[in-house]
Amino acid sequence: MATRTVDAVVIGGGPGGYVCSIRLGQLGQKVVCVEKDEVGGVCLNWGCVPSKALIAASHTYEKAKHGASMGLVCDNVRIDVDRMQDWKNGIVKKLTGGIRGLFKGNKVDLVVGEARVTGKNTVTVKTREGATETIEARAIVIATGSTTIELPAFKFDGKKVIGAKEAVSLREVPKRMLVIGGGVIGLELGCVYQKLGSEITVVEATPSLLPGTDPELTAVVEKKLVKNGARILKRAKAASYETNADGSLAVKVDMGEGKFDTVVTDCVLVAVGMRPNGAGLGLEEVGVKVERGFIPADVHGRTNVEGIYAIGDVSGLPMLAHKASKEGEVVAEVIAGHKAAKDWVGIPGAIFTDPEIAVVGLTEEEAKKKGLDVRVGKFPFAALGRAMAVNETDGFFKIVADKKTHEILGIHIVGAEASDLISEGALALEMHAFLEDLGLTIHPHPTLGEGMMEAAMAGLGHAVHIMNR
């Protein structure tokens, strides 16, 4: 059995692990990154990036089909699913190849295999080739991410009952798709296949779609889904299914109060969330606390055992790639002896539905629960010249601020390009900006970003392009 000694070993090559490894290399640390599948993790290989590629393709397809109102008449627009998938796969290949190049450039050693923590400073790896290697390091970083949750009554078969991994790789658009779970993944992929021609049914156990999101924002997305033909079943649970003679699936849905419905579909997408991959790594044996798969870590990424760190999905909510990457940078700097901590004010979140939703900071309800008096400024996309010009007028900006001081507490956007627009909101929170700071900043015209300025001014009662409340 081969043994080597390094400064740090990072278990997991996803957005947390690969960023941590690269930063460690930049800081002069000798580092090994162990990844069991492909660098980039869930995010690059079948999560964030591939799904956004398909979302963009489906949105472009929809625009082409309905361009007549803008004077763009496209006849016989059709989908070549194979070419779409090949294009998406090409993007993934470029990005994963880029990471491997950055590893090489920063002297990060990549080992492909299964890792297990066998001591407070020891990791044993069973490589893809079948060899076993022991790595001794003064620091171990756990960046093992999360895995799609499977339902006992809906075991994945890769064809008829699928998870997100299969959903971004379908080579045929199903005529009908039932989505179990009205959260982020379910609605993002549901929107894709609805645009590509599938009849969509969403089954959500809670009273609203996108639980935890401001219901005002969610309502805009739900309205468009229904307008485009989706059936939304809330306070409902998919109980079981049977396969019909024609190959379709009859899904039994518990509607509550003893009532059941049957939905016939060609494909079931299970999207009920992700579970953290903290168990089964040998951590418990060396004394690391693991709670329901999560590995608690402090503001420096340290676990309860000295020298062992945890970042990303496995270290706690929210399960977001950019949160993992930032934590990876923090931990790398801590290991290298620099001063660093998880000291952000807010972590922005983006949901790539149609229209998009993006948020950072407190919702109006959360602020009120904290006992804060708030003032709210809202501005609709429909009042923006740019939104009209690109034919994307659904949605609004919403800014929540302290009523007395005017300090911004949260920014919430539903509408076109919300995922790009929220970065200004994240910066505003980090700088402890006030409504006046955003409202008095000159924004270029005509742009969607003007809505941020107008919403801030609306919070002050000074908006120009809408009537003030």
Secondary structure, DSSP 4 states (H G I P E B T S, - for coil): -EEEEEEEEEE--STTHHHHHHHHHHTT--EEEEESS-TTHHHHHTSHHHHHHHHHHHHHHHHHHTGGGGT---TT----HHHHHHHHHHHHHHHHHHHHHHHHHTTEEEEEEEEEEEETTEEEEEETTS-EEEEEEEEEEE---EEEPPBTTB---SSSEE-HHHHTT-SS--SEEEEE--SHHHHHHHHHHHHTT-EEEEEESSSSSSTTS-HHHHHHHHHHHHHTT-EEEES-EEEEEEE-TTS-EEEEEEEETTEEEEEEESEEEE-S-EEE--TTSSTGGGT---BTTB----TTSB-SSTTEEE-GGGG-S---HHHHHHHHHHHHHHHTT-------S---EEE-SSS-EEEEE--HHHHHHTT--EEEEEEEGGG-HHHHHTT----EEEEEEETTT-BEEEEEEESTTHHHHHHHHHHHHHTT-BHHHHHTSPPPSS-TTHHHHHHHHHHHT--SSS---
